Amino acid sequence: MSKPLDGIRVMDMTQVFAGPTCTRILADLGAEVIRMEAPSRMDITRSLIHVDNDGQDVPWERALYFTIRNAGKKEVVIDLNQPRGLELLRGIIAKSDVLAESFTPRVMRAFELDYEHVKQIKPDIVMISLSGYGQDGPLSDWSAYGMGLEPASGVSQLTGYVGGPPLRSGLSFTDPYSGFLGAGAVLAALHYRRRTGQGQYIDLSEQEAAVPLAGRALMDYAMNGRLPERIGNRSQWAAPQGCYRCRGDAFGEFSAGDDWIVISIGTDEEWVAFCQATGHAEWAEDERFADLSGRQQHHDELDSMIEGWTREQDHYEAFHLLQQAGVKAAPVLNGKEALLDPQFKARGQFDEIDQPHIGKRPVQRHLAAKFDEFDASAQGPAPTLGQHNHEVLGGLLGLSDDELAALEEQGVIATKPNLPVPPEIVSQALKLPYDRFLEIGTLRAIDEDYRQQLGLE
């Protein structure tokens, strides 16, 4: 089955979340994505979320965070600090249609891989830079992560509870959001190139990418000089609306084992339907709750009444009951429930990937849209370190086996990381209980000083 990007080659120099999300979408659409890591600078997500935390000999191949973002890609490991390494990378770029990178601007300039140099290598290339603050401006060379960019975009000013501070989402939301926008931008540039024959440069600021999400607040201030008030789960247009605890593993204070349901009632008719469905028709007869204004005024009281009902309900059963009555509701799914959700299963939201060193695992699709002419699923597992060195450098650039062997001996290319400590120390660290592992430090933080703490001396 052909896909829209069959025949398109992407040189992927991105890391972590935003950039790999962008290129994962391109891979799912059929592009040949060749990602690059360095022997001494692996993608940091290779040290996150290890399966079973069991200290296998190759822990850098067992991180699910990395697997999810990089399924279906190829990989080369090249040391760009060696002139021959840069020469190899430039050779791949010369045979690529797209170059994606997510460094701070000074990095690509230092390697002479900024767009002005890259277009001399491949004049019609489409290059995208996904950086925190963009390629120019006073903050352009500042490092950035999603946990800071979400507040910096203005989104966090809107989230939080009445009288409380701004809150960021539980996910670094600007990262995947920027990745989706980046993929769309690349598709637009490829379409432009097909029409005109011209490549172009895409400068994507992750800070700016999320600004439209705060559009109403920006317009309100521009027109009225008014800053938004945080209202938590409530709404100006619906009442009652909230997230209510259900029957589950709850005990005392809030816990990770609680089950929850969200409910939003926008009209008087929905309110009556809700009351009847829950067996509390008398609530609909209470004049205090007769219209939206009244329900807004008495929201705290309604929340208490509603949770008195939901606390006795299974969140899935309550969801079905209310939806059948015409009331907007949904269960709050935990990780297990999302993986087993019958709706996701029916629509094939998760692909089963047989990942080396991990085994078969469900991996979510990054492009949720369904196409009737092709299947935008993952094209395979995520690559292991340097897995495609020979395929890419030999097949694409024409290097012989002897040349490749010499490059590996010189450390220009690699299939294992150049770790600051021996792999067995990392493996031992990963056998520790998770809280102890965090106490000692992440993969990058482990060094000789921790040998005694790890019990290896």
Secondary structure, 3 states (H helix, E strand, C coil): CCCCCCCCEEEEECCCCHHHHHHHHHHHCCCEEEEEEECCECCHHHHCCEHHHCCCCCHHHCEHHHHHHHCCCEEEEECCCCHHHHHHHHHHHHCCCEEEECCCHHHHHHCCCCHHHHHHHCCCCEEEEEECCCCCCCCCCCCCCHHHHHHHCCCHHHCCCCCCCCCCCCCCCHHHHHHHHHHHHHHHHHHHHHHHCCCEEEEEEHHHHCHHHHHHHHHHHHHHCCCCCCCCCCCCCCCCEEEEEECCCCCCCCCCCCEEEEEECCCHHHHHHHHHHCCCHHHHCCHHHCCHHHHHHCHHHHHHHHHHHHCCCCHHHHHHHHHHCCCEEEEECCHHHHHHCHHHHHHCCEEEEEECCCEEEEEECCCCCCCCCCCCCCCCCCCCCCCCHHHHHHHHCCCCHHHHHHHHHCCCECCCCCCCCCHHHHHHHHCCCHHHHHHHCCCCCCCHHHCCCCCCC
